């Protein structure tokens, strides 16, 4: 049966190798089961329901990858995209989490349309590679910043300095100024977790992120339950059961009304929604494409022209999983770069993905123990993932100023403005401007001009 479904011999593999690879992939990316609920709970979502949605949506997406494309890649709610969901759409933009789920659902449907119609290829060709790399790096910085913040390593204070307002009044500067903080027990636990992860990584231990969470959580439980030191751990109550999806399932339908509330003007609302959808679709698209190509290259899966066979099936699995994830109650589902660990173990077919998907379903029984994993145990993971996403910086030509400036603004604006969308907008706008005034207007794809105008209009309306 496995041979008929996944063509094992044709791909030079066997059942044992594939299952081992699938287990490796799961333990490498299983941290998302604990991290995703903590990030999305910042938007007011029920952590238990999000954990269940994370497991189910990950299983659905990974099964789709297995049967639509026969590739050993696993899917789950993406890091960075969940931060965009919680801290930008629900945070700085002020939408409810129901409205954010509606945006994710629409982006999934758009991704499906883009994939099946071939528009995806046109958009991918329009965005320069330097900006694609800069988006990945910027999200890495953003994730690392959130990790430092969640670990309480950064203490935000108010600058006592004063400045002159436009009308001449002297007012206090209320801008938060971060400084390092090592004064709390949870911070010290997070630093311990970061050290554990660093050691595991330099020793090339498989599943380092997941193991790091387990070790740090175990130490946190000992500190809190044995020594009475509060590090944010909560014990499961007696008789606790697996949480229900009810708090998040199909709640995205209630968000459409808020997302398209035209009381503030049709233009304002549409531009706001378009900017969100552009960020969701483009970031998911480029993250998925980058992961697929990078991992496939490592496994020698590319054809003689450097293309990935059955790429449309893989992207379609990603798109459908995103729409399904919104229905369940989680942020954008995407292909995980940690899938490379399973490929390194010899995984070559969808049987690897099937194994990982089954383990995500089995992981649901771990939901009652969610409170045993403190924020201090997952914050170091965000920092490490941020480090891993820095790899793309080498693809940017820093000697070419008309490329370096937009790439830098893309990277810098994401953490500094606390918005992935603003970082993408800054990069697109300045790429178009610098190329235009350098006399290289023909090097800019027409789609980039359209996106540039949309972003500028968005900023004008927000002002």
N, C-alpha and C positions, 0 to 999 in steps of 0.2 A: 504493500500500500504506500509506504513512504517513498519507495523508488518511483512509483507511478506518479505520485503527486509532486515530488521535488527533484527528480532526476539526479539522484545522489551520485551514481557512478559517472555520469556525464560531467559532473562538477568536481570529481576527484575527492569525494568525501564519503562518510558512512554515518550510520545512525548514532553510534557512540560519540564520535567527534562533534556532530551537530548538537546533540543534547548537552554535552559538556560546554560547548560554545554558548548555547542559550542560557545555561545557568550562570556562566561568567558574565554575560551581558547584563543579566538581571541584577546580580549583586553589585555590579559596577554602577548601575543607575538607580538602584532601589532607594537611594537617599531622597528621590523626588517624592516618594510616598509620604515622607515626614516633612520635607521642606515646603512642598506646594501648599498644604493646608495652613502652615504658619504664615506664608506670604499672603495668601488670599483671605485669611481671617482678618488681616489688617484692613480689608475693604468691608468688613462686617459679615463675612460669610461664615456659616457653621463649619468648624474645622473637621468634625467627624464626617459630615456629608461630603465635604471636599475630598477627604482622604478616600472615601468609597468611590466617588466620581473619578478620582485620579487613577485608581486601580482598574476600574471598568473601562474608562476611555483609553487607557494605555493598552489594555488587553485587546480592545476592538481594533485600534490602530495597528498594533503589531500583528494581529491575525490577518488584517487586510494586506499588510506588506507581504506576508507569507504567500497569500493566495492570489493576489493581483500581480505581484512582481517576482515572487520566488527569490527574494533577497534576504540575507541574514541581518536585517536592520530592525531595531526596536524603536517604538514611538512612545512618547509620554508628554504631558504638559511641559512646554519649554521654559527653561530658565531664561530670564530676561523678558520674555513675553508675559510671564506671570507677574513680574515686577511692573511691567508696563500697564498691565490690567489693574493691579492694586494701587500703585503709587502715582500713575499718570491719569488714566481714564477715571478711576474712582477718587483719586487724591486731588491732584492739581486741577483737573478739568471738572471735578464736582459731580460726576455721574454716579448713580447707584450701581451696585454690583449686578443688579438685574439688567440694567441698560448696557453694562459692559459685556455681559453674556450675550445680549442681543447683537452687539457689534461683532463679537467673536463668531456667532452663528452666521451672520451676513458675510463676514470675511471668508469663512469656510465655504459658503455657497459660491462666492466670487472666485475662490481658488479652484473650485470644481469646474466652473465655467471657463476660467482662464486656461486650465489644463486641457480640457477636452476640445477647446476651439483653436488651440495653438497660439493664443494671444500671449501665453506665458513666454514663449521664445522671443517675441518681439520686445516685451518689457525687459527681459534678462539682457538682451543685446543693447538696450537703450541705456542701462545703468553702467557706468564705467567700473572696471574691476577695482580701482583704488577706493571708490566709495563703498563698494560691497565689503571690502576688507575693513574699511574704517568703521562701518556699521557694526561689524562683529567685535572690533576692538572697543568701540564706545560702549556697547552693551556689557562687555567684560568689565570695564571700569565702573559702570553703573551698578552691576551686580556686586562687585567687590566693595563699593561704597556702602551699599545696603548691608552687606555682611559686617563691615566694621561698625556700622550704626546699630545693627541688631545685637552685636556682641558687647555693646556699650563701651567699645574702645574709643569712640569719639564722643566727647562731651561738648554739647552746644551751649555757648554762652552768648549774652548780648554785649556787643561792642559798646563800651561806655562813651566812645567818641560822639561828636555831634556834627551835623552838616546843615547847610543852608538850603531850605526848600525853594521851589520856584517863586513863591510869593514873598520870599525874604525871611520867613519865619525860621527860627533855629529849632531843630527837632533832634531827638535822640536817634542814633542809628540802630534800628531794630533788626539788622541783618544778623543771622546766627553765625557765630564764628566757631568752627570746630577746633577742639584741642584734644590731645590724647588723654585718656582716662584709664587708670588701672586700679581704681579705688574700691571696686565692688567684687564680691565673690563670683558672680556670674561672669564678669569680665575675665577674671583669672582662669575660670573654667574654660571659657572660649579660647584663651591663649593656649591653655593646655591642649585643647582639641586641635588647634592650628599646628602645634608642634607634632602631635600624633600623626596628623595627616601628612605633614611634611616628611616625617620619617618613613611613613608607609609608601609615599610616592617615590622618594629617592631609592627605596629598596625594591621598587617595582612590584609591590604587592597588589595582586588583582583584587578588585573590589575595595580599594583604599578608602573611597569616600564613605561607603556604607559601613565598613569596619570602624572608621574614625568616629562616625555617629554613635555606633554601639558602645565603643570604649568610653567616649566622653559622657554619654548618657549614663553608663554604669557608674562612673566616678561621681557624676552629679547625684545619682540616687543614693550613693554611700554618704556623700556630704550632707544631703538633706535629711535622709531618714535615720542615719546613724549618729551624725554629729550635730544635726539640727541647724545646719547652715543653709539658708534659703538661696537656691540657685535656679528657681523657677520650675521645679519638678512637681507634678501632681500625680498622686497615686490613683489608679482606677478604683471607682467605688464598687462596693459589693453588688453582685448580680448584674453588672453592666453587660450590655449586649452590643452586637455589631450595630453601628449607627444606620439610620435610614437615609435614603436619598431625598426624602420628601422636602427637606429645607431648601434644596437646590434644584431638584429635577423639574424641568420644564418652566423654571422661573424666568427664563429669558423672554418668554412671551409677554410678561408684565413690563419688560424694559423697553419694548418698541415704542410705547406711548411717550416715555420720557426722552428716548433717543431722538424721536422725531416730533418733539414739542415745538411747534412753529410760533409760539407766542412771542418769542424774542426776535422773530423775523426769519423768513425762509432762507435768505442768503447766509445769515449767521449760523443757523442750525446746520444747513447742508455742508458748509465749509468745515465746521467743527467735526461733523460725522465723517466727511471725506478724509480729513487729516488723520483721524483715528483709523479708518479702514485702510488707508495707504500704508500707515505704519504697520498694522497687523499683517496685511497681505505681503508687503515687500519684505519685512523682517522674516516672516515665516518662510517665504519663498526662497530668499537668499540663504537662510540658515539651513534649510532642507537641501537645496542644491549643493551648497558647499560641503555639507556632511556626506551626501551621497557620492559626490565626485571624489572627495578626499579619501573616504573609506574604501571606495571601489578601486581607486588607484593603488592603495596599499595591498589590496587583495588581487590585483591584476585582473579586474573585471571589465575594464574599459576595452572597447573594440580598437581596431587599428587606426581609426580616425580620432581616437581620444574621447569618444562618446560612450555614454552608459546605456547599454541595451535595456529595454523595458523601463526606461526612466519615467515615461508617462504613467505607467502602472504604479510606480513607487510614489510619484507626486499625487496621484489620485487617491492613494491610500492615506496620505498625509492630509489632503483636503477633506475627505469624508470623515476622518477621525476628528478633525477640528470641529466640524459641524456637530458630530455626535457628542464630543466633549462639552460643547455649549449646552446641549440638551440635558446632559447629566449634571452639569454644574461646575465646570472647570475652564480654565483659560486655554489658549491655543495649544493644540497637540502638534508636536513636530518630531522629526527624526532626530534621535539623540546621537551626538558624536561619540558617546560612550559605547555605542555599538561596535566601535573599532576594537574593543577588548575581546568581543566574541569572535570577530574576524581574525584577530591575532591568535585565537585558540583553534583556528581551522574552520570556523563556520563559513559556509559558502552558499547555503540554500535557505528556503523558507522554513525548514524544519528547526533551524536555530531560532527563528522568530517565533514559531509556534511554542517552543519550549519556554521562551521568555514570557509570552502571553499567558500561558497556563500558570506560571509562577506569580504573575501579577494578580490573577484571580485568587490564588491560594493566599496571597498576602492580605486579603481582606480580613482574615481572622485576626490580624495583628492590630486592627483598628482600636480595640479597647485599651491598648497600651500607648496610645498617642501622647497622653500627658506625661509619660515617663521620658519623653524626648524633649529636653528644654531647648529654648532658642539658642542658648550658648553652645549646644551641640551641633546645630545646623548652620549657625552663622559662619563658622570656619569653612564649611563646604562652599558657601557663596564666594568667599575670598579665593579659595582654590580654583573654583570654576572660572572666576574672573581672570586668574593667572593663565589658565589654559586657553582662554579666548584671546590672549595677547598675541598668539602665534601669527595671526593675520597681519600684524603691523609690518612684517618684513616684506609684504607684497606692495607696500606704498612707496613710490619714488619721492623721497623727501628732498631731492635735489631739484625737482621741478616745482617751482613755487605755485603755479596755477593749479597744480594737483595737490601739493602739500597743504596749502591753506584750507581748502574745503575739507580735506581729510582730517586735519587737525580740529577744525570747528565741529565736525561730526563727532569726533571722539570726545572733545572737551565739553561740549554743550550737554551731552547726555547726563553725566554726573553733576555738573555744575548747575544746570537748569532743572535737574531732577526730572528729566523728560526725554524719553527715547525719540518721540515724535519731533521735538524741537531740535534735537541733534541731527536727525535726518533732514529736516527742513533747512537748517543752516548749511549743511554740506551741499545739498542740491542747489540752493540759491547761489552760493558763492562759487561753486563749480561752473555754473552757467555764466555768471558775471565775469569771472577771471578769463575764461576761454573766449567770451565774446569780445572783451576789450584787448585781448592779446592777438586778436585777428584770427582766432581758431574757431569761429562760429560753426563752421562745417563739421567740426569734430564732436559737436554736441547733438545728440539725437533729438528729433522734434518732440518726442515724448518727454524728454527732460525739460524742454521749454514749457510744456503744458504743466508739468508737475511744479516747476519753479513758480509759475504764475499763481497756481492754486495755493502754494504755501505763502507767498507774499500777501495775497488777499486775506488769508487766514490771520496773519499777523496784524494787518491793518484793521480788520474787524475786531480782533481782541483788544487792540488799543482803544 
